[in-house]
Amino acid sequence: MSPRSVIAALVLATAPCGGPAFAQQTDLDLDTAIQQTLQNNPEINAARQRIEKQEGVITELRGHIVPNLALTVAFQQIDPDLVPERDGETFGSDQNWNARLTLTQILYAGGQVWSTGRIERTRLLSAGAELESVINRVLFQVQSRYFAALAAQAEIQVHQDTLQLLEQELAAVQQRRDAGGASRLEVLRAQVELANQKAPLVAARNNARIARLQLLQTIGPGTRADSLAQPSTESVGLGDPALDDLDQAVASALANRPELLAARSRLDIADESIDRTRSGYLPRLNLSADYGAEKVRFADSFWATQHGWTLGLNGSWTLFDGLSSKGLKHQAVAEQTIAQLDLQALEFSIELDVRRAFAALEEQQELLRATATAVEQATESRRLTNLAFQSGGVSQLDVFAARVALAQARLNHVRTKYGVLTATADLRRAAAMYTRGD
């Protein structure tokens, strides 16, 4: 059996599938939790809305590229006393109106409009990468909290089993005392041990409730989970050979981490921003055309109309702008340098993140094997201690010590099992090895 198969068997062989803290009302498995998270998580939905917002920005920008058409209508009523008059004859009318349909089009703006369009489209790609980054982070959070909830449930079972053993030991001691084979002190010790075990059980149940609430909070509103299903080997990535190769994991992260894709997009934006600053040194040329109708100004009839069209070309060239364009270019060059440095730092940080996650997974796998051995040894030690106690070879304190050692070994093993699952999910996040079906 390969090491990966051994780890998978140790993690999933004895894992619980629900329990008393989660009454069998609404079952939730890991795949369903992830799918509901993708639909309901507020942080993911907010990232989606940022993409929608950026698409709106691009749509708005198209308004500067395509022709603009506007209709204007005006009506004016003038005090008759203000209408010019000479020798009893008025010049003009106290009522005037006009209507005009105007078409405007930017012909040349030094490349500013097209450069801005490329920048905004790159920002849209960056927003998509940021959405993927949020999804990866939230999916890891869901998985880690799912495993934490399962671990908390498993700890309840360990404490319940220990409590049951202590109840049996108390009953056995009381029977021996009734038969004259045990002292009052031994009964009190057994009662104290039983009473002391109830507090950890209460704490474990409370921890399980809190872990479940934290999981539901991450998934998003409208989710219930009265019991949690044990995940499959495939859904948690156990046995994936790619997780055993550090170099492959680092290469995957540097190629696919959405944070890097977003950082590269920011560098592209900085490069394009430098090109956009050149428009400050170039002329602008606009085309305008309109067709209008208006009341004849000196006609008495309100409907006396004159109409016609005009066509115009407007150009401007700023010969000196007080070094404003030079300052903008200086800022853009600095932003480009910052983006390059940020990208380099992020690449280094992501590589360290992968190496840390890889080392953490190796640590948890070693601890899993060690705690499995410890459980076997503690189980055998308790069995032999019980036999020795029955023959008078050890004291009651030795029996209690063996029981405490077994309970602690089981707790360590339970925590380590789900530590392996969490570390696996963390490595998959760090190496960008998630798939949307995970």
Secondary structure by P-SEA (a helix, b strand, c coil): ccaaaaaaaaaccccccccccccccccccaaaaaaaaacccaaaaaaaaaaaaaaaaaaaaaccccbbbbbbbbbbbccccccccccccccccccccbbbbbbbbbccccaaaaaaaaaaaaaaaaaaaaaaaaaaaaaaaaaaaaaaaaaaaaaaaaaaaaaaaaaaaaaaaaaaaaaccccaaaaaaaaaaaaaaaaaaaaaaaaaaaaaaaaaaaaccccccccccccccccccccccccccaaaaaaaaaaccaaaaaaaaaaaaaaaaaaaaccccbbbbbbbbbcccccccccccccccccccccbbbbbbbccccaaaaaaaaaaaaaaaaaaaaaaaaaaaaaaaaaaaaaaaaaaaaaaaaaaaaaaaaaaaaaaaaaaaaaccccaaaaaaaaaaaaaaaaaaaaaaaaaaaaaaaaaaaaccccccc
